[in-house]
C-alpha cells in the first residue's frame, strides 16, 4: 500500500479482502506482495491492447463514444485492440460489440486472467479486471471517475494524467483519453466529471 492509502484508511487491508475473494474462486494467490497469478498463454491477446469498458457502478462508466474514439485512434496507430467483458451483463460492452469492435469472450475469471496476462496493455475503467491487469504486471491505463485514487507501489502503476485544465496531457496518452469534461457528451446514464488516467 502507498503511505497515502495507509494514512487515509489505517484499518483497511485490501489484501485481506482480495485473499478471501481468491479463496472463494479457488485462485491460489499470496497477496502479501505483488506477484502475478499463474496463467496459461492466450494467443488471442498477444500484442494487442485489451479495452475493458464494463463495470457495474454507474459512477465509473464512460460513454461508448469515448471507447469508440480510443479504439479508432489506436487502430490508426497500427495497434490492434480487443474488447473484453460480458456483453450480456453490461450494456456498454454490448453496444461496443454491436458496433463491430472485436470481442473476446471470457466466461470465467481464469480465462480473463489468461487473456489479460498475454496482452500488450490494458485500458479499463475502475473494475476488477483492471486490478488483475496491475497484479499481472501488464501495462495498464485505469480510467477513474473524480475520486481519490490510491495507486499501488508497482512498476506498472503510477499516475500519468489527470484530465483537468491545469495539467497538460502526458506524452503518449491517446487524445481520446484527454478530452476536456465539457467535450464528453452529457447523458443521464453517465457521470459528468473529470477523469483521472492512472
N, C-alpha and C positions, 0 to 999 in steps of 0.2 A: 504494500500500500504506500501511497505517497504520504508525506508528512501532512499535507493539506487535508487529505481524507481522514487520517487518524485524529487530527485536531478537531475537525468538524463532527466526526462520528466516533468517539473514543470506544464505545462498547459494541460497535457494529463490525462484525467479521464476515465479510462476503465469502471468504474461502470456506467457512464453516457451512454456509448455506449451499454453496456450489458443491461441496463434498456430499451433502445429503442428496442433492439432485442427481449427482453422478451415481451414487449408490442406488437410487430409485430406478435409474435406467441401466443398471449393471455396466457402467462405464468405469473401467479401472483408472483412477486418477489420484495422484498425490498433488494437492493444490498448495502445498507449503511453499513452492516456488513455481515460476512459470516454466513448465515443461510440456511439450506437445503431447496430445493424446496419440496413441497408436492408430495408424490408419493404413488402408490399402490404396494403392495407386488407382486413380480415376483419370484416364487419358482424356475424357471429355472436357476437362477444365485446364489441362496443361497449356500454359502460355496465354491463358485468357483471363480477363477481368470478370469477376462474379459481381453482379449487381443484386442487392438484396433490399427490395423496397418494402417488404411486408413487415407489419407489426400490428399487434392487437390494441395498441394505445394510440388513440387519435392524435394526441398532442405530439407524437413522434413522427407523424406522417409528413411526406412532402408530395406534392401533386405529381401525377403521372407525366404531365408535360415536361417537368424538370428532368425526370428519368429518361424520357424520350430524347430530349436535347442532349443530355450527357451521353447516351448511347450513340447518337449520331456523331457527336464531336469525337468520341473515342474511335468510332469506325472510320471517320475521315482521317484520323491519325494512323490508321492501319492497325488498330488494337481491336482484337476480337473480344466480344463480351457475351455473357450468358446471364439470363435471369434465373435465380434460384428462389425457391419458395413453392408454396402450395396454392395454386390459383383458386381451388375450390374453398379455401379458407380465408382468402384475402382478396378483396375486390380490386385493389390497385394492381396486384400481381396479375390477376386475371385480365384486367384492362390492358396491361403491357404485353402479355402473351397474345391476346386477341389482336393487338396492333402489329403482330408479326415479329416481335423480338424473340430471339432464340431462347428456349427454356429447357432446363434440365430438371426432371422430376426427382425429388429426394423424399421418399416416403418414410425414411427412418433417420434418426439422429446420426447413426453410423454412416449412412450414405451421404448425409450433408457434410460430416467431418471429412470423409474421403474426398468429396468434390472440392471443398474449400482448401484442404491441405495441399492440393496439387495446382491451385490457381496461381496466376501471376500476381494478382492483387484482388482485394475485395473493397467494394464501395457499398456501404449499408447504412440504414437508419439504426438507431439505438435499439437493437434486438439481440436475442440470444445468439444467433449465428454470427453476428458481428463480434461478440465476445469470444466465441470459439475461434474465429479467424485470428484474433490477437493471441489467444492461447497457442495456436498452431505456429505462430511466428510469421504469418503471412502479412505482407504489406497491406495495411488496412486504412481506409478513409471512413471514419464514422461521422455521420451527419446527425448532430444533436440539435434539438429544439433549444430555445432560450432557457437555459438552466445552468446550474453549477455542474461543471464537468470535472471529474476527477479521473485522471488517466493513470494507467498502471505504469510503474517504472520499468518499461521494457524497451528494447531497441526499436521495435516497430510501433511504438505507441507514444506519440508526443503531439502537442498542439501545433498545427501548421497554419491555421487561418481562422479568423472569426469574421463573419460576414457583417461587419459594422463599417460605417462610413469613415471612422477614424483610423482604420488599419488598412494598409494596402493588401491586395491579393498576393499570396505567396506564389513564387515561381513554380510552375508545374501543376498548379491547381487548374483543372479544366474550367473554362469560363462558365459552363452551365452550373457549376457549384459556387460561382461568385456573383450571382445576381443580387442586386440590392433588394431588400424586402418589398419595396414598392413595385418591383417588376413581377414578383411572384403573384399570379392571378388570385384574387380574393374568391373564396368559395367557403360556404358554411361548413363543409366537411373537413377543412384543413385549417390548422392554426395559422395565425398571422403574426410572425415574429422573426427575429434574426435566426440564422442557422450557424452553428459552430461546426467547423470541419476539423476533426481531431485525428 
